[in-house]
């Protein structure tokens, strides 16, 4: 290890921190070789990391001396950095990390989580880091359609009919594989298509497996409280219930609101979630909405027959949601009567107190109206903060969801009144008393007893007797035992717990009645099951048998064999048997159980027997880590038995729900006693361990018959801060979940394999890159090995056997470790890419010239049109300008004419007047002349007349006559 190498070193506060090697190891031959490192914390360390007590970055010692003997193979784990040498890799699939170890996994998850990417793959396992915030668009309808389209319906485009007869892979004359089969053969998975990890991916692949292969599916969701299991289950269930609507030929109008193809069924299945959250979830120190019960949900699909689908042109048969079935187990009944400080009991109690007063009056007016958590001991025992909860809104949603399953009207009030009985049982107080030297107890809270009696419909005396006394029959003799106040209190709490368990089972039964399908054509449904449980997983090893047959060394699974732990727990003389034996033995106790366990199982290397253990303590070396157990109340909790007196009292209740449910329980207990079973089997039949073991056996049979997928939920920190991570807490979860081992197995395995014929067919032409690569041995296996040795030169894989070649040659095939085939395919693609570039250049040049000619022709036409347009526009402009000039000139001339005329107006008037005067004068002169001549003519006429009388002739002037006439 040379100076400058980027590594990780162990740290007491952060588990692993980044560092740079400063010196060479002093001596590898030494038993304890050492070297110097420099701690390099990134600038944003405090923003992305929870700083534990004593882990202030300013107080961290930057230069350290580390012992290589404390590390695997005496080597410090290397960092996975990008090409810039500074940025930590954030791979989609952690199996693709160049350097795989616990620190690399931690920092890969940290890099993605701090970037707002909650999901990461580990082969088939989906790792989900709780983001503690809602990420916009991460669960949108568009995102759901994207994953469905690319992982389910994309196969409709590439699916090919399967050949009727298998073709031997060693046959050199076989045709090339089809696109779909080749893609599957060479291991091209969905991550190569650019699809980021997501729980929608897991759900879509499960749906595809059911629809295409017809195999039932199971999705196991694991993780500690607060890791996000509940929300993950809801997201996956919602996607599975509605994925059929994303089918390409599904009517667009029905995509958002469903259609007649099961929209009511989808609604009923999804509406079960609010009911389970209200009655089965509670606030804990780690999680505000923690599921306090195990749940196994089977989504049942009506799967279309493949022949019918092919007949209708559907490559992927339809899978319509027909219904669901829910199985619950290990409800935390103790939370009803006691919770730790800072925690709450089940949400439904707080929702009930926030209900409208009108509803409270109908349920229980004297106890609910105006009540708060302080009025009920079971709710006020914890100082949990109420911020972050909107119980009023949640109440509305819960009531609406209950009505979906027919729990409304009187049935609804019966459920709520049963809850009120539980609350009122917590308000009963018992005080000790001594009668005739015998210690007894009595109920001191008379008012609370009266309210309880009214609520249950049972007389006060009967309730008090059932609470404070026990009726016993021994050897045919009947007698009554008085209980101490502590024993009476325990019995009261046991009744409260049992009532809640009966109500919960009633709701589960009603939900199943409404969601289970009523029947199909053939009575068979395909299932996709969802299991919400911590630390539950089963690795299948039979898939590695084919490698052994090929003569290939694989991972030693005995290194993770957990059978000896299972033998300790469930063997013929194991822990479960010893616990049940102690429960049915008279005067059995917790300490005697621990003693017998340590004696009987002393030869088990998994049982921890420490001299410092108290009498009720023992330890087990589990696969993840050793755990010490406190066995106090093991017997009590395993018995989980309500006293007969309280059982009879509950059977007399006026509440039909309580009466019928407790009568059902009473009948089941009597049936177990009356059957012909052996005494010991009958006695252990109703023990918690026995019932859970029976459930687990049934559960395992379902899981083993299905294709299993995993979602690992990880809680990045305890303070629920977004985009930050607590190193130590996260590493602890990785170890407990076996995630590191799962990744190692993935790396150890051979996910890809190719026949020798296909190897030569696909990669033989790459020998041109290597002058010393000669494939002329005549043996296709040897030629393939030579070729692959050159193509993968310098690449090794980390395994339990050390560094080995990334491929192995079997008898008929070559097996590739993770990343090896991708490397060769990259070289092949680079070869084709180089040649493709030349072809692309020539094609692009032709396309460019054709484009140029088209553009030139178009440009000439465009220029012609533009010039025409410009000339026309210029002509119009000039014409317009000429008209304007002409108008202007005419205006100027008109104005000048106007001015001229205005200036000559007076002279014209004078001239006109003078001319008129002259004309008139001339006329007058003419008239005077005429008158004178007329006068003269008259004179002459007169004279002539006179002369004529005298006989004188007178002549008239003709010209004058004409003038006169005129």
Steps between C-alpha positions, in 0.01 A plus 500: 500500500674815376484855638219705353258206485146593606373257763260463791605441860300393801377763743338464840236766427436470124581129435689595181654831396692594183877535514811520282805277548808702595770233532582149388434221754799463728523123444234266364697209642446639848209354702362854537597710196412868531473804277411866529178645357355850471127536579323693223150608594313671214389864551132404526563227756290656779214578259472138386604313814350463847772604742491269804598599848877536513529488122535872428701526175717772653616256767582214261865405487597561136823296487477144623701183515291197405572133550449304180448186704160642601384493138407218262802366307709769671372757252311821559171511306534718191268788417290494183562836335396648168756596236561836668642312800283698742133409457378179663324265259126464537422181306145389425600141575751452779616175345660721232729677747865444405594451865237319703506504880296634789642852478437519125137397552456758775639787294318395183171516691603827661586662166164407351298580813653845541418568134132423555517154339350251747525177296800283414522148355689201629425246231140396566486691827372859506651710780270784608643776718224688683529859365293645789343741251266486203693519173297669227437283197653186649165321519304689236269334249750582226771314694275196546419492130871536416603188694201300379568597139872420508492188717168338409356620173839547327520122474192514279726649233786252529326186618547205270313168506693230678636219281309175524824303550810616683815540292826375645734788572799306384360463149707718275231502229237665716367835376574830663296573812206728465527850642304409812675170573843645431432791731405253769796273425766767529348638816373838388278591791275798542771717658674504161197676359562802718231423757578616852427266793150540644242294689285542189767288330459219753121518472508511119732199477277306740198581285691398186604172662140419586354608165769365268627191684191419703707459818374639830709781647597608851656831599666499843533845655734503798661760722493637851230726636509837326674370190192561285352152462140610542521775237693271266231233525231759423692632197562151361141391561362809327722439197408132475129575534500751215780382269260338251369848416839590357464239224553676162153413369318593822237774438644842582176607667536220755865543597441740787165385638489134413223329314264210527803267502529497877505863615281405800736215582803727478329750728414236761850358500663841541247623756617230742819696564340783705324242719819307569689822570237623747466172691847352452743793493632720780762761574828365634827668585633396159196550280183711510304237306645166600316177416462301819397176334619274223304502177497266204285633216414289198386695195299257289494548123285350232777402257402463137580170331801543271337326205202735528735798528688392186171456320413859582844633405626564853862401561454560873184337641277730700502479879195664652490548876223274629544552872734456794546308822680621809656287773617674817710370785668607824292810571670695779211478748708627789510847337130536583568513876857631524741695282846643554550868567480704181292236320126461438252218486311426179386795287131407515467603867624852429282521191199400709561788742516743205169382354211753473292535816189379317672168430637480855150540641378205297796286599533580872376840607593490869858395439611649166345845468756755612754228587872513429795265541538618860164339584620147419789331678596288202552817293647732760773267622736627227620855446507464122483825305191539282658719233504358150166321540167613361276249676184682390578461130620144556171421678303605192717280276472203738120525522475522122729198458301296753180572310662350189500164680145527629599619849252782536190577697460274804798284401718812508369602844564149636865527395541845653324402825735202529788747488329708766480191721875464467556864598268466798670181617815706535321737736415226750713514813550220751588533865625226732303387802542232764202286602544227761874518453467446123631765261237597247418784269199708405414761238539843656391707198123464544409763241729342239344159578150641450593645162662171398193304606273728298729478199537120507145423603629279781404548869761670717512209743574253223781718368654546844479129578664408170773757560585418862429127535586176322270198489704178505416130464759255627432127526128564474506753783386855431644796689560873457834682534520870578756694297747758616467850359797445263349174375164666448671780308676245278170325433333831412781580257478151352129555429573835336769346282278210401210730409729697270633179344143379442403832338810491281429143387138597430614784274746275317224246444258766370763642266579155361130428449469815287826467308527128431384414147164334474610249239657473155449287194750237614514589869877562484663838552854618455641674806751770579561492875642780714664412831584769751739352757843578645800286418312239303674348202577168337791453259462232234818303431375254239564752223875441548483128433542553126836670560624205699393267221708712262804459724506862626583598858230712661445682827515280810149538637590317818657830606150646539317182600245581768367147552663459841316810624175360367575170673549687828173685455275237344674166555340208681650625825540860393394828653139492376443150637656587836289816524178313426593225747554756771168668421295181551700380802345587836684789667715552192707818507732713293816415690437127490445532123840667457667240721356207304586663170863539599517139624322333208668710226840530661668340199375769259772742398230759433377516861691752708549398863671780685582468867402864539149431375219536750279192552245629247754600230644303208655586164490372143761550231278592209626536145508879526632539855481347848193610697433473873142425604314586819260211560286672759130469404585253222262247656223754555520637146515156345192387694309811394199361684206695635353363826176306458313732737579801282424300186152414631445860607583624148267237351214656700559845352209681337740609221434246219853530368664423834250228585535316169877531476561377855249222450698400192816496710330297774375244248848466351650432842233241580550336161870461569426332830228272364687367197681171523841665496768403740492694821829676440417591138164635607665703775750660266263555209402853606844617609637800310812314389295210365255720313779711355695192397191366324453833322867508407488149355202592285669824399821324399310253285344790309832679460688190389253446217543852368768717343641711782617861476644715777474861609739593781388814682779686681457776755787745434481675839297497820406870500313471167707773332486505116812436290725423795631168621609349829796282408499268800123448496494433125790253515320315780194458276711386206656231715170391659325478163782296349528758223878485481485122462229531236724730296797267544287209378392707202863575421603138558233370267506480121198701382589465130595201290554437130567190294838466332340531157341830591827623652686442175213634294475826691860577594742315267544803273656691792825305463620776264575706813761251624797394291573195719142372507491194271188288499622198308507225761203322347333480842216751534523491880871579501459766231224662703717502811791660308270764354341585832838510676607778261172687513489493881871539566576688820149455642442286810211429733503494881373167642540293812785327316680833443535676167405278208426531131166665425386199299504123526493244220263213560438190296254660259487868592702794621378654827558868567515673834329834556624766260718271287261450210412868507872576454527280191178635359640851549810407294275352233283807496806724475615304193165542334489861612828578322372348175162653545661842528648463151169387356327776685750753361436391141124488549507833674703650212242374248223624716678831545556547121143403424390733768728770353356458149149506632584804705671669203204443272270616766721798569500606133125472488478684827735771377294538181186533699666742737640711216159503333349602824764769556459642149125502533525657838745760360266577209208541735709719720613719210145518369383605837778755524415640152140537596603674814730738306229568244251570766747728666573688181133534417446623848777756461368619165148520630622697794692737275194545284299563805747757626515663160130524480473625849757769432324612169146499637473877574628604158266259339208648690604852402545398139169327504330803652666732244398276217147484632493876535642550149252255359215668677621843390528385147153359522369823640675699227350271243160544655546880500612488139204285417267724681652798320457339166155385593422845602643626180311245302186594679571850416567411148190285493294769641646733253434255225144451607451870487650516160299204389185673593623769281566244243874460568652147483742397794755209490597292820851391581508112487807462710347692776197280498706188544689655784176597668367150465814369650 
